[in-house]
Amino acid sequence: MPTVASADPDSPAARVLLGELGAALAAITGSDGTASFDAADVRGPGACFLVAHDADGLAVGCGALRPLAQRVAELKRMYARPGSGAGRFILEALERQAAAFGYAEVWLETRRVNGRAVAFYEKHGYRVVPNYGKYVGRAEAVCLGKHL
């Protein structure tokens, strides 16, 4: 079972994971998604960046939360190295942290073409919500949310 702990998004392990995520997203969607992530957004109040490590201490996944609206956190840069099984543990840790911050909901955006991600989130209780923020009117985007 992976361990999940706070980390800086500019740490060496986080940079490797974020690079892997960017490459995977670029292959699936044509965009690495970096334009939608600012590390400063996950360093302030009500925000966090987490990294999962396997039993050997190898970083195998990451994810972040940032404030989106009153009582709503946005999930960002969620990634688990294929085959690591870390995704569920990262998501659960982010949801626990969101609840501890006082959020009632967690929302996220992914691309419709990223069927694996959509299925993962739906499996863990996320449902389609109206596109928000910069995703409004973007047919390629699907926004998902979960009540905590």
BAFI-3210 file (N, C-alpha, C; in Angstrom, 3 decimals, decimal comma, padded with zeros to 6 digits):
// residues 148
n [1|2|3|4|5|6|7|8|9|10|11|12|13|14|15|16|17|18|19|20|21|22|23|24|25|26|27|28|29|30|31|32|33|34|35|36|37|38|39|40|41|42|43|44|45|46|47|48|49|50|51|52|53|54|55|56|57|58|59|60|61|62|63|64|65|66|67|68|69|70|71|72|73|74|75|76|77|78|79|80|81|82|83|84|85|86|87|88|89|90|91|92|93|94|95|96|97|98|99|100|101|102|103|104|105|106|107|108|109|110|111|112|113|114|115|116|117|118|119|120|121|122|123|124|125|126|127|128|129|130|131|132|133|134|135|136|137|138|139|140|141|142|143|144|145|146|147|148]
n.u [000,840|000,673|002,230|001,061|001,913|002,390|004,058|006,376|005,451|007,562|009,580|012,143|011,052|008,339|008,525|009,393|007,175|005,129|006,101|005,846|003,055|002,348|003,394|001,845|-000,738|-000,430|-000,114|-002,650|-004,511|-003,383|-002,449|-000,352|-001,347|-000,117|-000,576|-002,786|-002,063|-000,669|001,913|001,965|-000,682|-001,226|000,074|-000,927|-003,371|-005,865|-005,103|-003,107|-000,364|000,264|002,304|002,653|004,314|005,853|006,415|009,155|009,973|009,874|008,659|005,396|003,083|000,906|-000,966|-003,123|-004,798|-006,752|-008,257|-011,459|-014,112|-016,411|-016,413|-015,764|-013,306|-010,753|-009,520|-006,300|-003,704|-003,642|-002,200|-001,127|001,403|001,315|000,218|000,982|-001,020|-001,584|-003,432|-006,065|-005,401|-004,159|-006,282|-008,152|-006,687|-006,513|-009,231|-009,772|-008,137|-009,338|-011,820|-010,893|-009,987|-012,395|-013,968|-016,918|-017,304|-015,559|-014,251|-013,331|-011,634|-011,369|-010,385|-012,808|-011,973|-010,197|-010,904|-010,172|-009,504|-011,961|-013,594|-012,269|-012,713|-015,531|-015,967|-015,179|-017,155|-017,573|-019,469|-020,858|-020,708|-021,895|-019,861|-017,322|-015,820|-013,009|-013,660|-016,223|-018,396|-016,609|-016,477|-014,790|-014,069|-014,832|-016,427|-016,298|-017,682|-017,803|-019,619|-018,495]
n.v [-001,171|002,161|005,058|008,291|011,647|015,134|017,330|019,444|020,948|021,526|019,829|017,351|014,698|015,266|016,808|014,907|013,155|014,958|015,563|013,070|012,850|015,043|014,180|011,882|013,006|014,668|012,747|011,602|013,731|015,798|017,995|018,999|019,944|021,712|024,454|024,857|024,714|026,102|026,161|027,807|028,026|025,788|026,025|027,700|028,742|026,293|024,569|021,978|019,784|016,513|013,564|010,190|007,319|004,180|000,952|000,755|003,329|004,758|007,384|007,346|008,583|011,511|014,410|017,287|019,878|022,810|025,911|026,554|027,563|028,906|026,519|024,568|022,593|022,272|019,596|018,922|018,002|015,201|012,066|008,753|006,462|004,114|000,860|001,041|001,176|003,307|005,345|005,305|005,614|008,111|009,742|009,283|010,338|013,025|013,708|013,349|015,354|017,591|017,574|018,027|020,622|021,852|021,835|021,081|019,863|018,366|019,233|018,676|018,826|017,113|015,843|014,773|012,781|011,373|008,725|006,766|008,203|009,485|007,253|006,247|008,284|008,295|005,732|006,151|007,689|010,199|012,552|013,956|017,445|020,779|022,436|024,558|027,784|028,408|026,324|026,417|026,138|024,654|021,984|019,772|019,358|017,792|018,133|017,025|016,136|015,657|015,153|015,501]
n.w [000,000|-000,918|000,613|001,357|001,271|002,126|-000,143|-001,888|-004,939|-006,594|-005,910|-006,545|-006,948|-007,394|-009,716|-011,597|-011,640|-012,456|-014,967|-016,232|-016,129|-017,776|-020,259|-020,682|-020,815|-023,055|-025,045|-025,047|-025,243|-026,694|-025,391|-022,722|-020,366|-018,623|-018,679|-017,154|-014,542|-011,689|-009,543|-007,296|-006,591|-005,061|-002,737|-000,838|001,692|002,379|000,419|-001,160|-002,042|-002,853|-002,649|-003,539|-002,311|-002,942|-001,294|-001,398|-001,294|-003,634|-005,604|-006,796|-007,598|-007,701|-006,635|-006,356|-004,504|-004,733|-003,701|-005,070|-005,107|-002,673|-000,232|-002,092|-003,482|-005,971|-007,789|-008,946|-011,253|-010,871|-010,749|-011,273|-011,464|-014,061|-013,238|-010,594|-008,696|-007,104|-007,479|-006,275|-003,577|-003,497|-004,341|-002,258|-000,097|-000,874|-000,830|001,913|002,929|001,762|003,070|005,674|005,380|005,266|003,017|001,128|-001,236|-004,029|-007,104|-010,548|-013,721|-016,771|-019,950|-022,296|-024,039|-022,533|-021,473|-019,609|-017,299|-016,776|-016,254|-013,977|-012,050|-011,966|-010,981|-008,401|-007,280|-008,404|-010,288|-013,293|-013,494|-014,202|-016,628|-015,436|-014,743|-016,772|-018,390|-019,298|-022,016|-023,484|-025,380|-025,416|-022,845|-019,743|-016,705|-013,382|-010,208|-006,631|-003,664|-000,404]
ca.u [000,000|001,491|002,048|000,806|002,302|002,573|005,344|006,389|005,321|008,842|010,564|012,578|010,093|007,130|008,836|009,403|005,785|004,401|006,576|005,194|001,655|002,281|003,621|000,672|-001,853|-000,151|-000,378|-004,091|-005,338|-002,670|-001,997|000,220|-002,108|000,640|-001,126|-003,868|-001,528|000,307|002,336|001,620|-002,073|-001,345|000,934|-001,595|-004,412|-006,891|-004,511|-002,021|000,188|000,619|003,037|002,570|005,532|005,642|007,094|010,597|010,231|009,821|007,475|004,584|001,904|000,748|-002,225|-003,182|-006,075|-006,696|-009,590|-012,135|-015,242|-016,720|-016,688|-015,451|-011,895|-010,513|-008,464|-005,387|-002,477|-003,785|-001,468|-000,558|002,205|000,595|000,577|001,371|-002,170|-001,580|-004,484|-007,122|-004,858|-003,962|-007,604|-008,705|-005,945|-006,932|-010,587|-009,669|-007,561|-010,376|-012,777|-010,221|-009,958|-013,753|-014,695|-018,059|-017,244|-014,340|-014,521|-012,172|-011,869|-010,505|-010,880|-013,718|-011,226|-009,442|-011,897|-009,666|-009,648|-013,392|-014,067|-011,680|-013,422|-016,907|-015,884|-014,967|-018,273|-017,684|-020,527|-020,731|-021,253|-021,766|-018,516|-017,118|-014,645|-012,528|-014,135|-017,567|-018,457|-015,572|-017,070|-013,802|-013,884|-015,897|-016,178|-016,850|-017,660|-018,224|-019,918|-017,692]
ca.v [000,000|003,370|006,093|009,567|012,732|016,453|017,578|020,655|020,589|021,715|018,851|016,482|013,603|015,846|017,218|013,699|012,711|015,929|015,369|011,859|013,201|015,889|013,356|011,019|013,839|015,105|011,614|011,345|014,897|016,779|019,074|018,451|020,446|022,569|025,807|024,898|024,452|027,027|025,595|028,737|027,776|024,655|026,305|028,618|028,200|025,464|023,901|021,045|018,932|015,241|012,572|008,813|006,518|002,743|000,377|000,980|004,756|005,359|008,212|006,666|009,349|012,809|015,105|018,555|020,558|024,257|026,474|026,908|028,411|028,684|025,118|023,684|022,479|021,720|018,591|019,232|017,230|013,849|011,115|007,560|005,704|002,892|-000,375|001,268|001,064|004,444|006,319|005,294|006,110|009,553|010,365|009,225|011,283|014,367|013,910|013,543|016,679|018,568|017,605|018,660|022,056|022,369|021,807|020,170|019,204|018,408|019,246|018,546|018,803|016,304|015,834|013,650|011,736|010,644|007,807|006,056|009,096|009,662|006,011|006,181|009,189|007,809|004,561|006,642|008,494|011,510|012,657|015,123|018,733|021,747|022,970|025,763|028,603|028,471|025,152|026,696|026,217|023,835|020,660|018,711|019,241|017,268|018,449|016,029|016,572|014,707|015,672|014,783]
ca.w [000,000|-000,950|001,609|000,702|002,161|001,531|-000,798|-002,690|-006,356|-007,282|-005,443|-007,652|-007,193|-007,991|-011,096|-012,429|-011,792|-013,271|-016,335|-016,743|-016,347|-018,962|-021,452|-020,861|-021,275|-024,424|-025,933|-025,082|-025,565|-027,501|-024,511|-021,487|-019,231|-017,709|-018,675|-016,167|-013,204|-011,134|-008,258|-006,217|-006,214|-004,136|-001,577|000,076|002,578|001,760|-000,747|-000,860|-003,081|-002,225|-003,434|-003,035|-002,426|-002,744|-000,136|-001,549|-001,228|-004,964|-005,851|-007,814|-007,979|-007,067|-006,837|-005,659|-004,260|-004,577|-003,529|-006,316|-004,720|-001,271|000,122|-003,212|-003,859|-007,296|-007,888|-010,038|-011,477|-010,331|-011,583|-010,653|-012,427|-014,460|-012,546|-009,200|-007,809|-006,179|-007,761|-005,259|-002,315|-003,654|-004,370|-000,906|000,738|-001,270|-000,321|003,370|003,158|001,400|004,187|006,808|005,083|005,373|001,745|001,045|-002,540|-004,839|-008,543|-011,416|-015,168|-017,614|-021,325|-022,585|-024,723|-021,525|-020,931|-018,432|-016,152|-016,503|-015,628|-012,640|-011,149|-011,801|-010,097|-007,038|-006,837|-009,065|-011,284|-014,154|-013,042|-015,303|-016,804|-014,647|-015,035|-018,151|-019,141|-019,807|-023,467|-024,119|-025,574|-025,176|-021,405|-018,893|-015,303|-012,478|-008,837|-005,604|-002,343|000,616]
c.u [000,895|001,222|001,924|001,101|002,439|003,970|005,249|006,289|006,592|009,925|010,967|011,573|008,839|007,385|008,838|007,976|004,974|004,836|005,947|003,720|001,512|002,449|002,416|-000,515|-001,653|-000,445|-001,875|-004,867|-004,689|-002,173|-001,465|-000,448|-001,367|000,103|-002,230|-003,381|-000,473|000,656|001,982|000,196|-002,219|-000,428|000,242|-002,607|-005,454|-006,403|-003,422|-001,550|000,683|001,384|002,896|003,890|005,192|006,469|008,607|010,966|010,223|008,537|006,698|003,335|001,810|-000,653|-002,251|-004,618|-005,804|-008,114|-010,182|-013,262|-015,497|-017,144|-016,471|-013,950|-011,815|-009,329|-007,621|-004,249|-002,493|-003,121|-000,999|000,180|001,463|001,146|000,910|000,222|-002,322|-002,756|-005,542|-006,635|-004,623|-005,314|-008,232|-008,009|-006,338|-008,344|-010,585|-009,143|-008,578|-011,395|-012,164|-010,118|-011,350|-014,518|-015,833|-018,030|-015,842|-014,772|-013,215|-012,606|-010,892|-011,081|-011,749|-012,970|-010,410|-010,397|-011,441|-009,821|-011,109|-013,934|-013,530|-012,466|-014,859|-016,943|-015,770|-015,991|-018,409|-018,746|-020,333|-021,410|-021,139|-020,326|-018,421|-015,888|-014,280|-012,986|-015,547|-017,499|-017,416|-016,061|-016,091|-013,600|-015,100|-015,491|-016,942|-016,754|-018,154|-018,502|-019,122|-018,554]
c.v [001,247|004,271|007,421|010,676|014,038|016,571|018,912|020,257|020,816|020,766|017,951|015,361|014,132|016,244|016,018|013,238|013,658|015,865|014,146|012,135|014,025|015,104|012,467|011,819|014,305|013,990|011,367|012,513|015,899|017,963|018,455|018,982|021,400|023,992|025,967|024,672|025,483|026,503|026,506|028,506|026,664|024,805|027,170|027,934|027,405|024,706|022,932|020,349|017,683|014,348|011,225|008,111|005,046|002,253|000,562|002,452|005,470|006,161|007,616|007,430|010,651|013,351|016,357|019,015|022,046|024,771|026,849|027,900|028,149|027,227|024,143|023,751|021,913|020,761|018,906|018,210|015,853|012,875|009,951|006,802|004,411|001,652|-000,200|001,040|002,236|005,384|006,426|005,908|007,619|010,261|010,382|010,222|012,723|014,676|014,117|014,944|017,768|018,694|018,297|020,175|022,691|022,425|020,791|019,357|019,299|018,329|019,088|018,642|017,836|016,374|014,600|012,474|010,880|009,709|007,071|006,919|009,274|008,428|005,872|007,045|008,736|006,605|004,984|007,698|009,871|011,438|013,932|016,321|019,697|022,259|024,324|026,523|028,613|027,294|025,343|026,847|025,405|022,386|019,532|018,449|018,606|017,575|017,459|016,563|015,489|015,464|014,843|014,411]
c.w [000,000|000,244|000,867|001,699|001,393|000,938|-001,522|-004,157|-007,166|-006,785|-006,611|-007,967|-007,869|-009,435|-012,044|-012,691|-012,666|-014,730|-016,986|-017,033|-017,613|-020,246|-021,730|-021,385|-022,712|-025,415|-026,103|-025,673|-026,508|-026,690|-023,222|-020,223|-018,324|-017,651|-017,631|-014,745|-012,845|-009,747|-007,091|-005,721|-005,185|-002,927|-000,530|000,968|001,797|000,542|-000,294|-002,123|-002,374|-003,199|-002,740|-003,292|-002,191|-001,559|-000,190|-001,500|-002,565|-005,126|-007,018|-008,217|-007,222|-007,330|-005,990|-005,478|-004,219|-004,361|-004,880|-006,039|-003,244|-001,078|-001,026|-003,496|-005,268|-007,223|-009,118|-010,066|-010,820|-011,285|-010,722|-011,744|-012,764|-013,747|-011,078|-008,224|-006,863|-006,355|-006,691|-003,954|-002,368|-003,602|-002,977|000,011|000,402|-000,761|001,194|003,687|002,837|002,526|005,397|006,619|005,181|004,067|001,820|-000,242|-003,127|-006,294|-009,300|-012,858|-015,785|-019,025|-021,532|-023,206|-023,741|-020,768|-019,691|-017,177|-015,779|-015,782|-014,199|-011,667|-010,930|-010,866|-008,634|-006,619|-007,452|-010,149|-012,088|-013,501|-014,223|-015,401|-016,119|-015,153|-016,502|-019,003|-019,691|-021,318|-024,200|-024,197|-025,286|-023,686|-020,755|-017,456|-014,439|-011,052|-007,895|-004,318|-001,338|001,797]
res [m|p|t|v|a|s|a|d|p|d|s|p|a|a|r|v|l|l|g|e|l|g|a|a|l|a|a|i|t|g|s|d|g|t|a|s|f|d|a|a|d|v|r|g|p|g|a|c|f|l|v|a|h|d|a|d|g|l|a|v|g|c|g|a|l|r|p|l|a|q|r|v|a|e|l|k|r|m|y|a|r|p|g|s|g|a|g|r|f|i|l|e|a|l|e|r|q|a|a|a|f|g|y|a|e|v|w|l|e|t|r|r|v|n|g|r|a|v|a|f|y|e|k|h|g|y|r|v|v|p|n|y|g|k|y|v|g|r|a|e|a|v|c|l|g|k|h|l]
***
